Amino acid sequence: MYSVRKVKTKSGSTAVQVVQYVGHRSIIAKHIGSGKDETEVTILRKKAFEWIEEQSSQLSLFPSEKQKVLVVERGECVKVSHLFAYHFLMNCMDECGLSHLPHLLLDLAIMRLIEPASKSRSVELLDYYFGIKYSQRFYRNIPKFIDYKVEIEHCAYNVAKTKFNEPFYFVLYDVTTLYFESFKADEFKSQGFSKDNKSQQPQVVIGLLVTQSGFPLISEVFAGNTFEGKTMMPVIEKFISEHPYSKPIIVADAAMLDEERLIELRKRGISYIVGARLSNASLTLVKKINAKLSGNPGTIERFASRHGDLVCDFSLKRYKKESNELTKQVQKAEELVAKQSCKVKTKFIRKVTKERIELNTALIEKRKLLLGIKGYCTDLSENELPSKIVIDRYHQLWHVEQSFRMSKFDLQARPIYHQNHDAIKAHVLICFVALIAEKYLQLTTKLSLREIRFLLWNITETHIQDNLTKEVFVFRSPMGDVLKSNLAELILKWNLLPH
């Protein structure tokens, strides 16, 4: 049976010990510490009784409620953590049905939301901010993440369907490029048309399909030299094969307007709305469009074209912008013609001989006829889809562009440092998981990721250690501001308030 005793030391302090009495002998089971005054001795005695309870089933006849006592003068701040932010974001992952994924994948996605960095730096920050440790051999597990891609995309679909009641009549498609911090290319990471103005560096092409509100549904990684029009069909076919009951209308920009691609869509019975390249239309059709719209703001007309119905509208704001740009381009062309400078390529100049150039007046006149006019191609008739809705749906493409901006800037998906092809795809998948969480929070709270980071990061846990007992006390900072914000509903729903 254990007992607690006090013993005076040579220095004048009082030592507190846990002892066992065997016959006439006392055996020290645990030396708790030495106190210089009555307060310190009282604290050490409580620690001694707590130790006895932990080590045996021996209980006090008069148990009292345990009280933690911190003597401020002996306290030392040993750490400041951000566990509240971590628990909030992990609950968000759980809300999106992603909590079954490997912890490393989720943790790297969470770090993308908090402080995007390299994988090595992210692991260091996980330890520094949250006390989560990973072996330095974690790199070998990253390529394995791609095995979860289909599951993750199904989770994204379910969130869009159940949490936001997204209709899948329309889905938006676009592509972007992510470059490598390297000049060493291969058949996968190769040079191509760069949307990052990094044409000298190898890249990959990313295709992304999102809902009308911009919630990500599916993404694919293609070789860096892939023409963006050729990326659309594999992504769409995969989405339809995984969700056969959805018959979406595909909305994409003019870069996807390719005769071969549109024929493929029509063969498979997939409807579309794509931006039209009116500059490639015949002069006869351009004059007809100009005559019909007559420069009246808000006017919408339909015309027959080889790609289906061509819906056109006129905007005065667009007219002013394009007219100003055209004036500058024509002035530049006229200056080059005056100098007969053949080395500089610009619009509205035509080469007559190797030594002589002239203004392409026919092209300038055609461009003037199209000022303020935008075209949209669709295979759906006016009865199936009114022209106004065609235009409205196309204008929602900013949502997929916003998702790319979120990935590139908020989550810093570029540049890529991996060389292994599976690791490259895993990197994009980590960013996709982070994008799911970011878009969920944005649509739910109407706050940007920057605002969410600021609110969450202000909630800290200060760890104070008693230098005598070595006990650590954790104090959370006030939550007044975050509970007045749009995050409050989620905090209460996920039961994240301290008890």
MARKEMI-459671 format. One record per residue (C-alpha): residue number from 1; residue in three letters; x, y, z. Coordinates in steps of 0.02 Angstrom, whole numbers, plus 50000, padded with zeros to 5 digits. Each point is the difference from the previous one (the first is absolute). Example, Ala and Ser with C-alpha at 12.3 -4.5 7.8 and 13.67 -1.06 7.14 Angstrom:
<rs>
n 1	res ALA	x 50615	y 49775	z 50390 .
n 2	res SER	x 50069	y 50172	z 49967 .
</rs>
This chain:
<rs>
n 1	res MET	x 50000	y 50000	z 50000 .
n 2	res TYR	x 50068	y 50171	z 49950 .
n 3	res SER	x 50014	y 50149	z 50117 .
n 4	res VAL	x 50052	y 50180	z 49975 .
n 5	res ARG	x 50131	y 50074	z 50116 .
n 6	res LYS	x 50091	y 50165	z 50020 .
n 7	res VAL	x 50185	y 50007	z 50039 .
n 8	res LYS	x 50107	y 50152	z 50040 .
n 9	res THR	x 50155	y 50016	z 49891 .
n 10	res LYS	x 50169	y 50076	z 50045 .
n 11	res SER	x 49960	y 50153	z 49894 .
n 12	res GLY	x 49846	y 50036	z 50106 .
n 13	res SER	x 49874	y 49946	z 49869 .
n 14	res THR	x 49868	y 49866	z 50028 .
n 15	res ALA	x 50010	y 49844	z 49892 .
n 16	res VAL	x 49838	y 49910	z 49957 .
n 17	res GLN	x 50016	y 49813	z 49970 .
n 18	res VAL	x 49888	y 49850	z 49970 .
n 19	res VAL	x 50058	y 49855	z 50111 .
n 20	res GLN	x 49954	y 49823	z 50046 .
n 21	res TYR	x 50028	y 49936	z 50178 .
n 22	res VAL	x 50068	y 49823	z 50010 .
n 23	res GLY	x 50020	y 49947	z 50180 .
n 24	res HIS	x 50098	y 50140	z 50085 .
n 25	res ARG	x 50076	y 50058	z 49834 .
n 26	res SER	x 49935	y 50130	z 49877 .
n 27	res ILE	x 50032	y 49977	z 49814 .
n 28	res ILE	x 49989	y 50155	z 49890 .
n 29	res ALA	x 49889	y 49960	z 49851 .
n 30	res LYS	x 50002	y 50174	z 49922 .
n 31	res HIS	x 50086	y 50165	z 50041 .
n 32	res ILE	x 49873	y 50133	z 49948 .
n 33	res GLY	x 50105	y 50156	z 50030 .
n 34	res SER	x 50052	y 50131	z 50128 .
n 35	res GLY	x 49903	y 50156	z 50051 .
n 36	res LYS	x 50065	y 50159	z 50079 .
n 37	res ASP	x 49835	y 50055	z 50077 .
n 38	res GLU	x 49832	y 49931	z 50053 .
n 39	res THR	x 49917	y 50035	z 49831 .
n 40	res GLU	x 50131	y 49900	z 49905 .
n 41	res VAL	x 49992	y 49857	z 50125 .
n 42	res THR	x 49809	y 49994	z 49985 .
n 43	res ILE	x 50013	y 49988	z 49810 .
n 44	res LEU	x 50131	y 49862	z 50013 .
n 45	res ARG	x 49890	y 49902	z 50121 .
n 46	res LYS	x 49857	y 50006	z 49875 .
n 47	res LYS	x 50118	y 49938	z 49865 .
n 48	res ALA	x 50051	y 49858	z 50116 .
n 49	res PHE	x 49821	y 49944	z 50029 .
n 50	res GLU	x 49966	y 50009	z 49813 .
n 51	res TRP	x 50152	y 49890	z 49970 .
n 52	res ILE	x 49936	y 49872	z 50126 .
n 53	res GLU	x 49829	y 49994	z 49912 .
n 54	res GLU	x 50085	y 49972	z 49832 .
n 55	res GLN	x 50115	y 49863	z 50064 .
n 56	res SER	x 49873	y 49901	z 50099 .
n 57	res SER	x 49817	y 49976	z 50037 .
n 58	res GLN	x 50025	y 50082	z 50169 .
n 59	res LEU	x 49869	y 50137	z 50020 .
n 60	res SER	x 49973	y 50131	z 50135 .
n 61	res LEU	x 49858	y 49971	z 50123 .
n 62	res PHE	x 49948	y 50181	z 49971 .
n 63	res PRO	x 50033	y 50034	z 49815 .
n 64	res SER	x 49998	y 50183	z 49952 .
n 65	res GLU	x 49987	y 50080	z 49830 .
n 66	res LYS	x 50171	y 50023	z 49921 .
n 67	res GLN	x 50053	y 50179	z 49976 .
n 68	res LYS	x 50147	y 50053	z 49895 .
n 69	res VAL	x 50100	y 50140	z 50078 .
n 70	res LEU	x 50124	y 50104	z 49901 .
n 71	res VAL	x 50119	y 50112	z 50094 .
n 72	res VAL	x 50028	y 50141	z 49876 .
n 73	res GLU	x 50174	y 50043	z 50063 .
n 74	res ARG	x 50057	y 49823	z 49960 .
n 75	res GLY	x 49914	y 49992	z 49831 .
n 76	res GLU	x 50092	y 50000	z 49834 .
n 77	res CYS	x 49923	y 50007	z 49826 .
n 78	res VAL	x 50069	y 49847	z 49911 .
n 79	res LYS	x 49894	y 50000	z 49841 .
n 80	res VAL	x 49861	y 50088	z 49904 .
n 81	res SER	x 49896	y 49885	z 49889 .
n 82	res HIS	x 49857	y 50020	z 49875 .
n 83	res LEU	x 49903	y 49841	z 50037 .
n 84	res PHE	x 49832	y 50089	z 49985 .
n 85	res ALA	x 50036	y 50042	z 49818 .
n 86	res TYR	x 50055	y 49820	z 49967 .
n 87	res HIS	x 49846	y 49924	z 50082 .
n 88	res PHE	x 49887	y 50121	z 49904 .
n 89	res LEU	x 50076	y 49954	z 49832 .
n 90	res MET	x 50003	y 49814	z 50041 .
n 91	res ASN	x 49814	y 50010	z 50042 .
n 92	res CYS	x 49975	y 50084	z 49831 .
n 93	res MET	x 50086	y 49851	z 49918 .
n 94	res ASP	x 49885	y 49884	z 50096 .
n 95	res GLU	x 49847	y 50101	z 49946 .
n 96	res CYS	x 50056	y 49974	z 49820 .
n 97	res GLY	x 50014	y 49812	z 50028 .
n 98	res LEU	x 50190	y 50000	z 49985 .
n 99	res SER	x 50050	y 49948	z 50177 .
n 100	res HIS	x 50032	y 49818	z 49947 .
n 101	res LEU	x 50148	y 50054	z 49891 .
n 102	res PRO	x 50180	y 49975	z 50060 .
n 103	res HIS	x 50044	y 50124	z 50137 .
n 104	res LEU	x 50153	y 50060	z 49903 .
n 105	res LEU	x 49894	y 50045	z 49849 .
n 106	res LEU	x 49876	y 50096	z 50108 .
n 107	res ASP	x 50137	y 50087	z 50099 .
n 108	res LEU	x 50090	y 50057	z 49842 .
n 109	res ALA	x 49835	y 50064	z 49931 .
n 110	res ILE	x 49967	y 50095	z 50163 .
n 111	res MET	x 50172	y 50080	z 49990 .
n 112	res ARG	x 49957	y 50056	z 49822 .
n 113	res LEU	x 49854	y 50094	z 50078 .
n 114	res ILE	x 50102	y 50074	z 50141 .
n 115	res GLU	x 50175	y 50032	z 49935 .
n 116	res PRO	x 50041	y 49924	z 49830 .
n 117	res ALA	x 50179	y 49936	z 49989 .
n 118	res SER	x 50104	y 49855	z 49938 .
n 119	res LYS	x 49957	y 49828	z 50068 .
n 120	res SER	x 50155	y 50000	z 50111 .
n 121	res ARG	x 49961	y 50172	z 50071 .
n 122	res SER	x 49816	y 49951	z 50024 .
n 123	res VAL	x 50052	y 49851	z 50107 .
n 124	res GLU	x 50110	y 50116	z 50105 .
n 125	res LEU	x 49855	y 50121	z 50024 .
n 126	res LEU	x 49881	y 49860	z 50048 .
n 127	res ASP	x 50117	y 49961	z 50145 .
n 128	res TYR	x 50031	y 50183	z 50044 .
n 129	res TYR	x 49818	y 50057	z 49997 .
n 130	res PHE	x 49907	y 49843	z 50053 .
n 131	res GLY	x 50126	y 49877	z 50073 .
n 132	res ILE	x 49965	y 49875	z 49858 .
n 133	res LYS	x 50157	y 49904	z 49955 .
n 134	res TYR	x 50042	y 49901	z 49844 .
n 135	res SER	x 50154	y 49899	z 49956 .
n 136	res GLN	x 50117	y 50075	z 49870 .
n 137	res ARG	x 49957	y 49848	z 49895 .
n 138	res PHE	x 49825	y 50070	z 49968 .
n 139	res TYR	x 50046	y 50040	z 49818 .
n 140	res ARG	x 49983	y 49817	z 49951 .
n 141	res ASN	x 49815	y 50005	z 50047 .
n 142	res ILE	x 49953	y 50151	z 49894 .
n 143	res PRO	x 49987	y 49911	z 49829 .
n 144	res LYS	x 49878	y 49875	z 50080 .
n 145	res PHE	x 49872	y 50139	z 50024 .
n 146	res ILE	x 49942	y 49984	z 49819 .
n 147	res ASP	x 49917	y 49834	z 50049 .
n 148	res TYR	x 49869	y 50106	z 50090 .
n 149	res LYS	x 49961	y 50116	z 49854 .
n 150	res VAL	x 49834	y 49920	z 49949 .
n 151	res GLU	x 49941	y 49996	z 50182 .
n 152	res ILE	x 50045	y 50184	z 50022 .
n 153	res GLU	x 49904	y 50050	z 49843 .
n 154	res HIS	x 49848	y 49902	z 50058 .
n 155	res CYS	x 50009	y 50094	z 50166 .
n 156	res ALA	x 50006	y 50166	z 49906 .
n 157	res TYR	x 49847	y 49950	z 49897 .
n 158	res ASN	x 49904	y 49950	z 50157 .
n 159	res VAL	x 50041	y 50163	z 50089 .
n 160	res ALA	x 49942	y 50102	z 49850 .
n 161	res LYS	x 49841	y 49897	z 49990 .
n 162	res THR	x 49952	y 49982	z 50184 .
n 163	res LYS	x 50074	y 50154	z 50084 .
n 164	res PHE	x 49966	y 50129	z 49865 .
n 165	res ASN	x 49861	y 49918	z 49897 .
n 166	res GLU	x 50099	y 50034	z 49842 .
n 167	res PRO	x 49908	y 49960	z 49839 .
n 168	res PHE	x 50108	y 49908	z 49874 .
n 169	res TYR	x 49910	y 50064	z 49844 .
n 170	res PHE	x 50150	y 50111	z 49970 .
n 171	res VAL	x 50183	y 49968	z 50041 .
n 172	res LEU	x 50143	y 50119	z 49961 .
n 173	res TYR	x 50165	y 49944	z 49924 .
n 174	res ASP	x 50166	y 50088	z 49979 .
n 175	res VAL	x 50186	y 49964	z 50002 .
n 176	res THR	x 50155	y 50079	z 50073 .
n 177	res THR	x 50185	y 49961	z 50008 .
n 178	res LEU	x 50117	y 49972	z 50147 .
n 179	res TYR	x 50185	y 50024	z 49969 .
n 180	res PHE	x 50151	y 49913	z 50079 .
n 181	res GLU	x 50146	y 50084	z 50087 .
n 182	res SER	x 50113	y 49910	z 49877 .
n 183	res PHE	x 50053	y 50003	z 49818 .
n 184	res LYS	x 50013	y 49810	z 49984 .
n 185	res ALA	x 49855	y 49935	z 49896 .
n 186	res ASP	x 49935	y 49826	z 49956 .
n 187	res GLU	x 49849	y 49929	z 49909 .
n 188	res PHE	x 49883	y 50050	z 50143 .
n 189	res LYS	x 50068	y 50163	z 50070 .
n 190	res SER	x 50038	y 50089	z 49838 .
n 191	res GLN	x 50001	y 50173	z 49924 .
n 192	res GLY	x 49839	y 50064	z 49924 .
n 193	res PHE	x 49886	y 50152	z 49994 .
n 194	res SER	x 50018	y 50071	z 50176 .
n 195	res LYS	x 49863	y 50096	z 50088 .
n 196	res ASP	x 50131	y 50053	z 50128 .
n 197	res ASN	x 50117	y 50082	z 49872 .
n 198	res LYS	x 50130	y 49865	z 50037 .
n 199	res SER	x 50020	y 49934	z 49823 .
n 200	res GLN	x 50183	y 49951	z 50029 .
n 201	res GLN	x 49958	y 49886	z 50146 .
n 202	res PRO	x 49916	y 49829	z 49993 .
n 203	res GLN	x 49819	y 49993	z 50059 .
n 204	res VAL	x 49845	y 49891	z 50015 .
n 205	res VAL	x 49825	y 50043	z 49943 .
n 206	res ILE	x 49858	y 49988	z 50126 .
n 207	res GLY	x 49819	y 49976	z 49947 .
n 208	res LEU	x 49867	y 50045	z 50131 .
n 209	res LEU	x 49813	y 49970	z 49998 .
n 210	res VAL	x 49896	y 50101	z 50125 .
n 211	res THR	x 49817	y 50033	z 50040 .
n 212	res GLN	x 49908	y 50162	z 49962 .
n 213	res SER	x 50058	y 50071	z 50168 .
n 214	res GLY	x 50180	y 49946	z 49969 .
n 215	res PHE	x 50005	y 49847	z 50113 .
n 216	res PRO	x 50133	y 49879	z 49932 .
n 217	res LEU	x 49938	y 49833	z 49933 .
n 218	res ILE	x 50144	y 49918	z 49908 .
n 219	res SER	x 50175	y 50044	z 49940 .
n 220	res GLU	x 50125	y 49918	z 49884 .
n 221	res VAL	x 50186	y 50026	z 49967 .
n 222	res PHE	x 50064	y 49997	z 49820 .
n 223	res ALA	x 50171	y 50014	z 49920 .
n 224	res GLY	x 50061	y 50179	z 49988 .
n 225	res ASN	x 49992	y 50008	z 49809 .
n 226	res THR	x 49819	y 49938	z 49988 .
n 227	res PHE	x 49884	y 50114	z 49901 .
n 228	res GLU	x 49869	y 50060	z 50124 .
n 229	res GLY	x 49856	y 49955	z 49884 .
n 230	res LYS	x 50051	y 49817	z 50007 .
n 231	res THR	x 49988	y 49995	z 50189 .
n 232	res MET	x 49813	y 50031	z 50007 .
n 233	res MET	x 49929	y 49834	z 49936 .
n 234	res PRO	x 50099	y 49884	z 50119 .
n 235	res VAL	x 49945	y 50103	z 50151 .
n 236	res ILE	x 49817	y 50010	z 49947 .
n 237	res GLU	x 49990	y 49816	z 49953 .
n 238	res LYS	x 50075	y 49950	z 50167 .
n 239	res PHE	x 49875	y 50109	z 50094 .
n 240	res ILE	x 49851	y 49929	z 49905 .
n 241	res SER	x 50063	y 49820	z 50021 .
n 242	res GLU	x 50013	y 50026	z 50189 .
n 243	res HIS	x 49831	y 50089	z 50009 .
n 244	res PRO	x 49896	y 49923	z 49858 .
n 245	res TYR	x 49837	y 50078	z 50060 .
n 246	res SER	x 50068	y 50176	z 49974 .
n 247	res LYS	x 49982	y 50070	z 49824 .
n 248	res PRO	x 50092	y 50164	z 50016 .
n 249	res ILE	x 50013	y 50141	z 49874 .
n 250	res ILE	x 50185	y 50042	z 49983 .
n 251	res VAL	x 50047	y 50184	z 50010 .
n 252	res ALA	x 50175	y 50045	z 49938 .
n 253	res ASP	x 50092	y 50148	z 49926 .
n 254	res ALA	x 50047	y 50033	z 49819 .
n 255	res ALA	x 50163	y 49904	z 50012 .
n 256	res MET	x 49896	y 49841	z 50003 .
n 257	res LEU	x 49908	y 50048	z 49840 .
n 258	res ASP	x 50078	y 49874	z 49885 .
n 259	res GLU	x 49907	y 49915	z 49856 .
n 260	res GLU	x 50063	y 49828	z 50050 .
n 261	res ARG	x 49954	y 50022	z 50184 .
n 262	res LEU	x 49824	y 50064	z 49964 .
n 263	res ILE	x 49968	y 49855	z 49880 .
n 264	res GLU	x 50053	y 49881	z 50140 .
n 265	res LEU	x 49880	y 50084	z 50122 .
n 266	res ARG	x 49855	y 49988	z 49878 .
n 267	res LYS	x 50038	y 49816	z 49963 .
n 268	res ARG	x 49991	y 49960	z 50185 .
n 269	res GLY	x 49841	y 50101	z 50023 .
n 270	res ILE	x 50085	y 50124	z 50117 .
n 271	res SER	x 49932	y 50177	z 49987 .
n 272	res TYR	x 50114	y 50151	z 50013 .
n 273	res ILE	x 50017	y 50188	z 50015 .
n 274	res VAL	x 50168	y 50065	z 49939 .
n 275	res GLY	x 50070	y 50170	z 49961 .
n 276	res ALA	x 50001	y 50040	z 49813 .
n 277	res ARG	x 50149	y 50069	z 49906 .
n 278	res LEU	x 49907	y 50129	z 49896 .
n 279	res SER	x 50161	y 50062	z 49922 .
n 280	res ASN	x 50007	y 49834	z 49904 .
n 281	res ALA	x 49822	y 50018	z 49935 .
n 282	res SER	x 49969	y 50048	z 49818 .
n 283	res LEU	x 49982	y 50184	z 49959 .
n 284	res THR	x 49822	y 49967	z 49940 .
n 285	res LEU	x 49950	y 49930	z 50171 .
n 286	res VAL	x 50091	y 50140	z 50092 .
n 287	res LYS	x 49905	y 50133	z 49901 .
n 288	res LYS	x 49837	y 49909	z 50034 .
n 289	res ILE	x 50037	y 49996	z 50188 .
n 290	res ASN	x 50047	y 50184	z 50002 .
n 291	res ALA	x 49843	y 50049	z 49906 .
n 292	res LYS	x 49886	y 49901	z 50115 .
n 293	res LEU	x 50075	y 50065	z 50164 .
n 294	res SER	x 50013	y 50179	z 49935 .
n 295	res GLY	x 50104	y 50056	z 50149 .
n 296	res ASN	x 49851	y 49990	z 50118 .
n 297	res PRO	x 50057	y 49955	z 50179 .
n 298	res GLY	x 49922	y 49840	z 50066 .
n 299	res THR	x 49944	y 49940	z 49828 .
n 300	res ILE	x 50012	y 49810	z 49976 .
n 301	res GLU	x 49981	y 49908	z 49834 .
n 302	res ARG	x 50020	y 49820	z 49938 .
n 303	res PHE	x 50081	y 49946	z 49838 .
n 304	res ALA	x 50029	y 49833	z 49916 .
n 305	res SER	x 50181	y 49940	z 49993 .
n 306	res ARG	x 50094	y 49839	z 49964 .
n 307	res HIS	x 50027	y 49978	z 50187 .
n 308	res GLY	x 49815	y 50013	z 50045 .
n 309	res ASP	x 49906	y 50156	z 50050 .
n 310	res LEU	x 50106	y 50156	z 50016 .
n 311	res VAL	x 49934	y 50115	z 50137 .
n 312	res CYS	x 50068	y 50179	z 49994 .
n 313	res ASP	x 49976	y 50149	z 50114 .
n 314	res PHE	x 50059	y 50181	z 50000 .
n 315	res SER	x 50072	y 50092	z 50151 .
n 316	res LEU	x 50038	y 50186	z 50002 .
n 317	res LYS	x 50131	y 49977	z 50137 .
n 318	res ARG	x 50084	y 49865	z 49895 .
n 319	res TYR	x 49991	y 50113	z 49847 .
n 320	res LYS	x 50091	y 50143	z 50086 .
n 321	res LYS	x 50137	y 49884	z 50065 .
n 322	res GLU	x 50027	y 49912	z 49834 .
n 323	res SER	x 49993	y 50162	z 49901 .
n 324	res ASN	x 50139	y 50074	z 50107 .
n 325	res GLU	x 50107	y 49843	z 49979 .
n 326	res LEU	x 49970	y 49997	z 49812 .
n 327	res THR	x 50054	y 50183	z 49983 .
n 328	res LYS	x 50164	y 49963	z 50089 .
n 329	res GLN	x 50034	y 49844	z 49893 .
n 330	res VAL	x 49963	y 50093	z 49837 .
n 331	res GLN	x 50114	y 50145	z 50052 .
n 332	res LYS	x 50140	y 49877	z 50037 .
n 333	res ALA	x 49974	y 49914	z 49832 .
n 334	res GLU	x 50001	y 50168	z 49908 .
n 335	res GLU	x 50165	y 50048	z 50084 .
n 336	res LEU	x 50081	y 49836	z 49946 .
n 337	res VAL	x 49936	y 50021	z 49822 .
n 338	res ALA	x 50070	y 50177	z 49995 .
n 339	res LYS	x 50170	y 49933	z 50055 .
n 340	res GLN	x 49980	y 49843	z 49892 .
n 341	res SER	x 50059	y 49899	z 50149 .
n 342	res CYS	x 49974	y 49818	z 49947 .
n 343	res LYS	x 50082	y 49921	z 50153 .
n 344	res VAL	x 49862	y 50041	z 50124 .
n 345	res LYS	x 49842	y 49895	z 49989 .
n 346	res THR	x 49837	y 50087	z 50044 .
n 347	res LYS	x 49815	y 49994	z 49956 .
n 348	res PHE	x 49930	y 50086	z 49846 .
n 349	res ILE	x 50161	y 49990	z 49899 .
n 350	res ARG	x 50017	y 49900	z 49839 .
n 351	res LYS	x 50163	y 49956	z 49915 .
n 352	res VAL	x 50003	y 50045	z 49816 .
n 353	res THR	x 50181	y 49947	z 49971 .
n 354	res LYS	x 50146	y 49955	z 50113 .
n 355	res GLU	x 50045	y 50183	z 50006 .
n 356	res ARG	x 49829	y 50084	z 49996 .
n 357	res ILE	x 49848	y 50000	z 50115 .
n 358	res GLU	x 49832	y 50087	z 49995 .
n 359	res LEU	x 49845	y 50023	z 50109 .
n 360	res ASN	x 49874	y 49859	z 49992 .
n 361	res THR	x 49853	y 50117	z 49976 .
n 362	res ALA	x 49876	y 49859	z 49967 .
n 363	res LEU	x 50040	y 49922	z 50170 .
n 364	res ILE	x 49986	y 50170	z 50087 .
n 365	res GLU	x 49828	y 50031	z 49922 .
n 366	res LYS	x 49942	y 49825	z 50050 .
n 367	res ARG	x 50061	y 50030	z 50178 .
n 368	res LYS	x 49905	y 50166	z 50006 .
n 369	res LEU	x 49839	y 49909	z 49953 .
n 370	res LEU	x 50024	y 49885	z 50152 .
n 371	res LEU	x 50035	y 50134	z 50131 .
n 372	res GLY	x 49895	y 49969	z 50156 .
n 373	res ILE	x 49933	y 49834	z 49934 .
n 374	res LYS	x 50027	y 49832	z 50086 .
n 375	res GLY	x 49948	y 49831	z 49929 .
n 376	res TYR	x 49952	y 49835	z 50081 .
n 377	res CYS	x 49974	y 49833	z 49910 .
n 378	res THR	x 49877	y 49868	z 50060 .
n 379	res ASP	x 49917	y 49846	z 49926 .
n 380	res LEU	x 49840	y 50041	z 50097 .
n 381	res SER	x 49857	y 50089	z 49914 .
n 382	res GLU	x 49910	y 50154	z 50067 .
n 383	res ASN	x 49859	y 49888	z 50062 .
n 384	res GLU	x 50120	y 49885	z 50092 .
n 385	res LEU	x 50104	y 50141	z 50075 .
n 386	res PRO	x 49956	y 50185	z 49978 .
n 387	res SER	x 50140	y 50113	z 49937 .
n 388	res LYS	x 50005	y 50103	z 50161 .
n 389	res ILE	x 50034	y 49842	z 50103 .
n 390	res VAL	x 50136	y 49946	z 49876 .
n 391	res ILE	x 50091	y 50164	z 50032 .
n 392	res ASP	x 49971	y 49994	z 50189 .
n 393	res ARG	x 50069	y 49823	z 50011 .
n 394	res TYR	x 50155	y 50045	z 49899 .
n 395	res HIS	x 50034	y 50149	z 50113 .
n 396	res GLN	x 50009	y 49880	z 50147 .
n 397	res LEU	x 50168	y 49940	z 49933 .
n 398	res TRP	x 50081	y 50124	z 50119 .
n 399	res HIS	x 49964	y 49871	z 50136 .
n 400	res VAL	x 50122	y 49874	z 49926 .
n 401	res GLU	x 50125	y 50140	z 49969 .
n 402	res GLN	x 49979	y 50050	z 50183 .
n 403	res SER	x 50035	y 49819	z 50052 .
n 404	res PHE	x 50162	y 50005	z 49900 .
n 405	res ARG	x 50048	y 50165	z 50082 .
n 406	res MET	x 49963	y 49925	z 50170 .
n 407	res SER	x 50111	y 49851	z 49959 .
n 408	res LYS	x 50142	y 50104	z 49929 .
n 409	res PHE	x 50001	y 50144	z 50124 .
n 410	res ASP	x 49910	y 49945	z 50160 .
n 411	res LEU	x 50068	y 49822	z 49998 .
n 412	res GLN	x 50159	y 50040	z 49899 .
n 413	res ALA	x 49987	y 49844	z 49893 .
n 414	res ARG	x 50145	y 50064	z 49894 .
n 415	res PRO	x 50144	y 49981	z 49974 .
n 416	res ILE	x 50015	y 49811	z 50013 .
n 417	res TYR	x 50162	y 49924	z 50064 .
n 418	res HIS	x 49961	y 49813	z 49978 .
n 419	res GLN	x 50077	y 49897	z 49861 .
n 420	res ASN	x 49910	y 49833	z 50021 .
n 421	res HIS	x 49842	y 49998	z 49894 .
n 422	res ASP	x 49891	y 49924	z 50136 .
n 423	res ALA	x 50067	y 50126	z 50126 .
n 424	res ILE	x 49954	y 50142	z 49880 .
n 425	res LYS	x 49822	y 49932	z 49987 .
n 426	res ALA	x 49995	y 49979	z 50190 .
n 427	res HIS	x 50051	y 50183	z 50021 .
n 428	res VAL	x 49855	y 50055	z 49890 .
n 429	res LEU	x 49884	y 49883	z 50099 .
n 430	res ILE	x 50055	y 50079	z 50166 .
n 431	res CYS	x 49957	y 50171	z 49928 .
n 432	res PHE	x 49833	y 49930	z 49939 .
n 433	res VAL	x 49957	y 49940	z 50177 .
n 434	res ALA	x 50048	y 50170	z 50070 .
n 435	res LEU	x 49892	y 50083	z 49865 .
n 436	res ILE	x 49849	y 49895	z 50053 .
n 437	res ALA	x 50020	y 50060	z 50180 .
n 438	res GLU	x 50032	y 50181	z 49948 .
n 439	res LYS	x 49849	y 50006	z 49885 .
n 440	res TYR	x 49890	y 49917	z 50132 .
n 441	res LEU	x 50048	y 50133	z 50127 .
n 442	res GLN	x 49983	y 50141	z 49875 .
n 443	res LEU	x 49825	y 49947	z 49945 .
n 444	res THR	x 49944	y 49964	z 50179 .
n 445	res THR	x 50068	y 50155	z 50087 .
n 446	res LYS	x 50013	y 50125	z 49855 .
n 447	res LEU	x 50176	y 50038	z 50060 .
n 448	res SER	x 50162	y 49991	z 49900 .
n 449	res LEU	x 50139	y 49882	z 50052 .
n 450	res ARG	x 50102	y 50152	z 50051 .
n 451	res GLU	x 49863	y 50055	z 50121 .
n 452	res ILE	x 49979	y 49823	z 50067 .
n 453	res ARG	x 50187	y 49981	z 50029 .
n 454	res PHE	x 50005	y 50165	z 50095 .
n 455	res LEU	x 49856	y 49952	z 50116 .
n 456	res LEU	x 50064	y 49824	z 50034 .
n 457	res TRP	x 50182	y 50050	z 50025 .
n 458	res ASN	x 49952	y 50126	z 50134 .
n 459	res ILE	x 49942	y 49856	z 50111 .
n 460	res THR	x 50155	y 49930	z 50084 .
n 461	res GLU	x 50040	y 49884	z 50145 .
n 462	res THR	x 50135	y 50062	z 50118 .
n 463	res HIS	x 50090	y 49859	z 50092 .
n 464	res ILE	x 50066	y 50055	z 50172 .
n 465	res GLN	x 50110	y 49880	z 50097 .
n 466	res ASP	x 50019	y 50004	z 50190 .
n 467	res ASN	x 50189	y 49993	z 50025 .
n 468	res LEU	x 49979	y 49909	z 50166 .
n 469	res THR	x 49871	y 49865	z 49958 .
n 470	res LYS	x 50037	y 49998	z 49813 .
n 471	res GLU	x 49812	y 49999	z 49972 .
n 472	res VAL	x 49944	y 50088	z 49842 .
n 473	res PHE	x 49845	y 50112	z 50000 .
n 474	res VAL	x 49916	y 50044	z 49834 .
n 475	res PHE	x 49908	y 50165	z 49980 .
n 476	res ARG	x 49899	y 50039	z 49843 .
n 477	res SER	x 49989	y 50180	z 49941 .
n 478	res PRO	x 49830	y 50089	z 50003 .
n 479	res MET	x 49879	y 49946	z 49862 .
n 480	res GLY	x 49891	y 50155	z 49996 .
n 481	res ASP	x 50044	y 50057	z 49823 .
n 482	res VAL	x 49985	y 49828	z 49919 .
n 483	res LEU	x 49833	y 49968	z 50085 .
n 484	res LYS	x 49933	y 50163	z 49929 .
n 485	res SER	x 50055	y 49948	z 49824 .
n 486	res ASN	x 49920	y 49889	z 49869 .
n 487	res LEU	x 50105	y 49855	z 50067 .
n 488	res ALA	x 49898	y 49994	z 50161 .
n 489	res GLU	x 49865	y 49884	z 49931 .
n 490	res LEU	x 50129	y 49870	z 49947 .
n 491	res ILE	x 50094	y 50015	z 50167 .
n 492	res LEU	x 49840	y 49963	z 50095 .
n 493	res LYS	x 49948	y 49863	z 49879 .
n 494	res TRP	x 50168	y 49913	z 50018 .
n 495	res ASN	x 50001	y 50023	z 50190 .
n 496	res LEU	x 50169	y 50089	z 50001 .
n 497	res LEU	x 49967	y 50113	z 50149 .
n 498	res PRO	x 50100	y 49961	z 50159 .
n 499	res HIS	x 49901	y 49907	z 50134 .
</rs>
